[in-house]
Amino acid sequence: MIDTHAHINTKEFDNRLDEVLMNAKLNGVDKIIVVGMDTYHNLRAIELVSKFDNLYASVGIHPTSLGGDVKDLLPLFKHKRVVAVGETGIDLYWDKSNLDQQIKYFTDQIELAIHLNLPIIVHTRASFKEAYECLLPYKGKIKGVFHSFSSNLEDAKKAIELGFLIGISGVVTFKKATELHEIVEKIDISHLILETDSPYLAPVPFRGKTNEPGYTKYVLETISKIKNMDIHEVDKITTQNAIKLFQLEETL
């Protein structure tokens, strides 16, 4: 398995990172993408991937952490294990008053990803329409993932038509996540990748606790049940989807 979206660069993991990485390995997670959000977390992600050879990083400016200049990210991409731009996107759950500023930062990062020929990790919360409209003019030039997908089947199809994958997080294990269950059931497995969004969105049976990459297996198990597919086949396909999108090494 590959956990394609984990914030193990946050302070929650500072005192138990070795344990968390061991738990991930013991639970079948071979690779983890450590996702940046702002200056501190971008630099911490690069610090971690420089130390552990099964980690990769993305760097970007999160829509709830706007500040600085997107051009200042450029030197960070010199590190060979930085494999994506993000996370970036639009978030209208917390603050709708700065939408214009969010769009500017997101668009700048879309263009940066195109310039660098890298995929982009897209955050949407109460904002699929706005993020989709930002990406639409760049269709065919940009690829990436709508991470921890939280919209409906129609929007998932729109994202796929743009050339994007759908990131499935621990939310899929929640009983009331019926729209996400429908997406997993009806969208072909070739368009899905696994993620935890650690330390957030811990799956059942750890809901409400600190999430970690080792819990990716609960996402895998739930997808396998919903799709009535062999768990090893789901693991194989979603892993290959992630390897292809992020241009990861086939072996460690």
Secondary structure, DSSP 8 states (H G I E B T S, - for coil): -EEEEE-TTSGGGTTTHHHHHHHHHHTT--EEEEE--SHHHHHHHHHHHHH-TTEEEEE---TTS--S-GGGGGGGGGSTTEEEEEEEEEE-SS-STTHHHHHHHHHHHHHHHHHHT--EEEEEES-HHHHHHHHGGGTTT--EEETT--S-HHHHHHHHHTTEEEEE-GGGGSTT-HHHHHHHHHS-GGGEEE---BTSS--TTSTTS---GGGHHHHHHHHHHHHT--HHHHHHHHHHHHHHHHT--S--
